[in-house]
């Protein structure tokens, strides 16, 4: 059995790189985003499009922060559940 602790110690555990949505609509939405970005690229000047890309990058950064906070919260909740389950107080 693979050791999570060893993977963590060796730097082989990187959850953020392994998370892929299993939602069936994920790829379709990605395709639609690409099409829309192409349409905006044609509509806007080069400078305006760069501004749009900067805005989108800022939004991506906030989404990444939300995901990190959600992961941390979920991990702490799971650990708290395990502590409670393993305690004699149950």
Order of alpha helices (4+ residues) and beta strands (2+ residues): alpha-alpha-alpha
